Amino acid sequence: MKKLLVLAGIAGGVMFVLKRSQNAKAEADLWREATAPTDAPLGAVSTNGSTPSQTTAKDAASEN
């Protein structure tokens, strides 16, 4: 009976380590994909997700 309990504990530990390893790999892949540089132009979207203001040279001169 003790042997079965020990084997179940070892199997549980192995499963825990495997699951944690898979989660770490998935998170690393997601981070790598999210931070990878892109070749496509951003267009009207800024890198922080907000819409850039459409300031012209005339507006910039009048603000000063």
C-alpha positions as CSV (number, residue, x, y, z in Angstrom):
1,M,0.0,0.0,0.0
2,K,2.8,2.4,0.8
3,K,4.5,1.6,-2.5
4,L,1.3,2.6,-4.4
5,L,1.1,5.8,-2.4
6,V,4.7,6.6,-3.2
7,L,4.3,5.8,-6.9
8,A,1.2,8.0,-7.0
9,G,3.1,10.9,-5.4
10,I,6.0,10.5,-7.9
11,A,3.6,10.4,-10.8
12,G,1.8,13.5,-9.5
13,G,5.1,15.3,-9.2
14,V,6.2,14.4,-12.7
15,M,2.8,15.5,-14.1
16,F,3.1,18.8,-12.2
17,V,6.6,19.5,-13.6
18,L,5.5,18.6,-17.2
19,K,2.5,20.9,-17.0
20,R,4.6,23.7,-15.6
21,S,7.1,23.3,-18.4
22,Q,4.4,23.4,-21.1
23,N,2.9,26.6,-19.6
24,A,6.4,28.2,-19.5
25,K,7.0,27.3,-23.1
26,A,3.6,28.7,-24.2
27,E,4.1,31.9,-22.3
28,A,7.6,32.3,-23.9
29,D,6.1,31.7,-27.3
30,L,3.4,34.3,-26.7
31,W,5.9,36.9,-25.5
32,R,8.2,36.3,-28.4
33,E,5.2,36.7,-30.8
34,A,4.0,39.9,-29.1
35,T,7.4,41.6,-29.1
36,A,8.5,40.5,-32.6
37,P,9.2,43.4,-35.0
38,T,6.8,43.6,-37.9
39,D,7.5,44.6,-41.5
40,A,4.0,46.0,-42.1
41,P,3.6,49.8,-41.7
42,L,1.6,51.0,-38.7
43,G,-0.5,53.5,-40.7
44,A,-2.7,55.6,-38.4
45,V,-2.1,53.4,-35.3
46,S,0.6,54.4,-32.8
47,T,2.7,51.8,-31.0
48,N,0.9,52.3,-27.7
49,G,-2.5,51.7,-29.2
50,S,-3.9,55.3,-29.1
51,T,-4.7,57.3,-32.2
52,P,-2.0,59.9,-33.0
53,S,-3.1,63.5,-33.2
54,Q,-3.3,65.0,-36.6
55,T,-1.1,68.1,-35.9
56,T,-0.1,70.2,-38.9
57,A,2.8,72.6,-39.1
58,K,0.5,75.5,-38.8
59,D,-1.2,74.1,-35.6
60,A,2.2,73.4,-34.1
61,A,3.4,77.0,-34.8
62,S,0.3,78.5,-33.2
63,E,0.7,76.4,-30.1
64,N,4.0,78.0,-29.3
